[in-house]
Amino acid sequence: MNKKRIGVVGVIAAAALAVSALAVPSAFAAKKPIVIWADETRGPALLKLVSDMNKTVPGYSVDVKSFASYDAMNAAWDKATVATGPDIVLRDGSLAFSGAKSGRIQSLIISSETRKAFSAGSWEALTVKGRVYGIPTDADTTGMIYNTAMFPTAPKTFGEIYDYYIKNKSTLTNGICSFNGTWGAHPVFTALGGGAYGYTKKGAADLSTVTFNSAAFKTNVKKYLVGADGKTNGLFSYDGCGDAFKAGKTPVALVGAWNMSDIEKTDVKFAWGSLPGVTAGTFGNQWAGFAGAFLTSYATNHGVKSGANQLLNKFFATEAGQLAFNNAQKSQRPLAHITAAAQTKDKNAQGIGASSANSIRQDSPVLDDKTGGSSWYNVTDDAMKDIFAGKDIDTTLDKAAAVLKKNFANAAKG
């Protein structure tokens, strides 16, 4: 049997080759995966953008897991472990609170430039105890549409809507319709100086202040919403008024994306805007929830926290990233990024997204609290019905505020 002999030179060469194999350049090393979880609507869109995301995080590879449904993803999240969990997850804004409490979602450092690219309300929706826990992706909120046969351009003040309605009252059913009850009526309340609770100078909710019975709201309700007989003048309705708008009998409506398919079946021509306040340049505030892209604690365990953080800030938080993500989806969403929202191709998503700049976070635990006897939704509903029926405005609003004060005080305890 012939044996191949290796000389001294050969041994040295082989050793050098072995050492060089250990010192493989990073360009050829296996890239660490950044795993993203998303539901059945966002997941397929992200799968189309893997190449773009990979360019954002050189040295890593993006791996998207698309679930069959939102519920399926949430169920998997509930059972996730270090071994199975994602590095980034796309979910509703409530994850900021539950994730911060459990430690499964990490807070983010957001630059001032990125903060300016989104509304204050969108950041508030994902902020817990002063720390941001996600990048806002899209808004779940309402916007204002107006009949362009009545208002060729968006009204600039609440008074303009009032004047038009009073002048044409004989041919109109209402002046403003909230398609979605008192929840959707919040822009009217806030446009007139009311709402739910106050805010600090830094934009945080001030649960020690009830605004539903503010002096400004009392004054403006008397001025704009009731007639000489002390009862509703018909300007505003939030109960069963949608058909009147669709019939061309109401100039302004407050709607969500879910209301639009029926509206678009009618002959009404409309444009999007934001409900103006009593002073030009001010606007009412709609309740809003925001979905977000979240950095999980598992990213640290997996050794990809830096890359995942970069992907969030350089893709999900940018105009280009949000537009690409939205355009890849079957049904476009109202975007959270302000300039991206203005460029959204779907006119309804664009309109609601642009209007969301005036939105504020819907703090459900606070609004749902019934310590005083009834939730914010029921309290405001009862109060407006009483006012429209002719009951004293000051007394009715003060009574409602007393209930809300108890609710908010309890909610503030956490």
Secondary structure, 3 states (H helix, E strand, C coil): CCCCCCCHHHHHHHHHHHHHHHCCCHHHCCCEEEEEEECCCHHHHHHCCHHHHHHHCCCEEEEEEECCCHHHHHHHHHHCCCCCCCCEEEEECHHHHHHHHHCCECCECCCHHHHHCECHHHHHHCEECCEECCEEEEEEEEEEEEECCCCCCCCCCHHHHHHHHHHCHHHCCCCEEECCHHHHHHHHHHHCCCCCEEECCCCCEEEEEECCCCHHHHHHHHHHHECCCCCECCCEECCCCHHHHHCCCCCEEEEEHHHHHHHCCCCCCEEEECCECCCCCCECCCEEEEEEEEEECHHHHCCCHHHHHHHHHHHHCCHHHHHHHHHCCCCCCCECEHHHHHCCCCHHHHHHHHHHHHCEECCHHHHCCCCCCCCHHHHHHHHHHHHHCCCCHHHHHHHHHHHHHHHHHHHCCC
